[in-house]
Amino acid sequence: MNRQRNPVAGKYRSLYETPLGIGSVVASERGVLEVFLPFGGKEGGELLAEITDLYPLALTDNRVTREAAGLLRRYFTGERVLFVFPLDLAGYTVFQTAVYEVVAAIPYGAVRTYGEVAALLGRPTAARGVGSAMAANRLPILIPCHRVVGAAGALTGYSAPGGVASKKWLLEMERGITGGF
């Protein structure tokens, strides 16, 4: 995943352990900056080394990273949780931020196509732009880009570790929580 990061912004980090592996949350003073999903098969030390390389100032946790890590741990065990804490969206474009607001409103058990998200933005021809915004999303699950699918529900593109297989797992897990899409 080639996403633009601000290494001096990330000041806090917490790991979370799930049945799938280890993930992490990095935050700035403004809120959650990045979520690392547990699909990569990395051990805790390997993930911490990656985070230290990307965010050299993130050497300890804070209330936001602890809370986010706890909620993500519960989410990955199949519990329905509500993610309500500040997000740091600095560095994203106005369009990306608008896309993330629409995507964040997609509820558990629902999916929207890239075209539907574009239409909700009032930009019905911007489906590709929506796809580009999803690829730049550093906050998977919190901004649930896995709930955005291709035309006719096709599972396309997921830039998190595991790719489309991870997207499918997330959607199936949420379907089990809600009883379907």
N, C-alpha and C positions, 0 to 999 in steps of 0.2 A: 504494500500500500504506500503510495508516494503522496503523502499529504504534507502540506506546509505546516510546520510547527514553530512555536516561539519558545526556545529553550529556557529563556529567563522568566517566562510567565509561570511555568509549572513549578510550584514550590512545595507541594504536598502530594503524598501518594499513599495508597493503601492497597494491599493485596486481598483477594478473596478466593476462597477455595470452593470448588463445585465438584459434583460427580464427573464432570467433563475435563477438569483440570484447573489450573490457576489462572486468574485474571487479575486486572489491576485498574485502579482509578487514579487519575492525576488531576489535581486542581490548582487553580491560581487563587489569588486573593478575591477574585470576582465570582468564582464558582468552578464547577467541574469542567475541565479542559479536554480530557481524553479518557476514553474507556478502552481497555485492552480486554478482548474476549478470551474465554478459556479454551477456544478451539485449536490453538496452535500447538498443543502438546508440550509446551515449555515447562520446565521445572521452575520453582520459585526463584532460585538464584539466577537462572538464565533470564527470566523476565525482569528481575530487579536490575541486572546488568544492562539490559536494553533500555529500561526507563532511565537509569542513571546516565546513559549515553545521550538519550534524547532530551532529558530534563535534568541536567546536573545539579540544579538547586533543590530538587524534590527528594529530600533526604528523610523526611518524617511525615507523619499523618496529621490530619486535623479533623474537626467534627464533621465537615462535609465529606471528606474522603472515607471516613469510617462509616458514616451513615449510608453513603452510596454503595460502598463495598458490601455492607450488610444486606441491603436491599437486592443487590445483584446476586448475592449468594442465595437468597430466598427465591428470587426469580428463576434461577437455574435449577432449583430443586422442584420447580413446577408450581410454586405458589404465586398467586396473582398479587402483585404489589403495585403501589402507586408511587411513582418517582416524582417527588416534589422537593426540589432544592435548586439553587441558582446554577445556571450554566454560563460558561464563559464562551461567548460566540464572537469574541474579538477576532479580527482577521478574515471573517467571512464577508462575502459581498452582500449587498442589500437583497439581491435575488436569492442567494443561498439561504439567508436568514428567513426570508418569506417562505421558501420551500420547507425549511425545518419547522416553522410554526404550523404549517398545514400537516406535515407528516407526524408531528408530535401529537396532533389531535386524532390520529387514526386509532380507534380503540382496539383492545385485545379482541381477537377473533374476527378482525376485519382486514381486508386488503384494499388497496387502491392501485390502479394502474398509473404509470408515469403520465399518461395522457389525462387521466382524471385529476391528478394532482395539478398538472399544468392548467386545466380548465378551472379548478378551484382558485387558482391564483389570478384568473382573468387573462391568462396567456395560453390559450388552447393549442398553439403551435409550438410550445416550449417543452415538449416531452423530453427531447434530448438534453436540454438544459437542466431539467429535473434529474435526469440520470447522472449528469455531471456533478450536480450538487450532492446526490446520494454517494457518489464515489469519494467525495471530499469530506464526508461526515466523519468526524473524530469521536462522535458520541453515540455509537450504535447501542441499541436497546433504549437509551434515554430519548433519542430521536430515532424511532423504530423504522429505519430504512428497510429492514427485512419485510415490512408490511407493504412495500411498494413493489409491484410486479409488472411484468410485461403485458402487452395486449392479450386479451382472452385468458388472463391469469397465468401466463407462462412465467416460470421462475427463471429470471435472467439476472445476470450480474450481481455479485455481492463481493465487495472488496475486502471484507473481513477474512481472517484465517478460515480455511475450509471452503470458501467460496459458496457456490450455490447449495452444496450439501449442508452447510451450516444454516443457510437461509431456510432450507426445507425443514431442518430439525427444529428451528425456532418456531416456524409457523405451525408445525404439527404439535409441538409442545403447547403452544397457546390454544390451538384448537381443542386439545384435551382439557385445558382449564375452562374454556368457555362453552364447549360443546359444539363447536363448528364455526365456520365462516359464514 
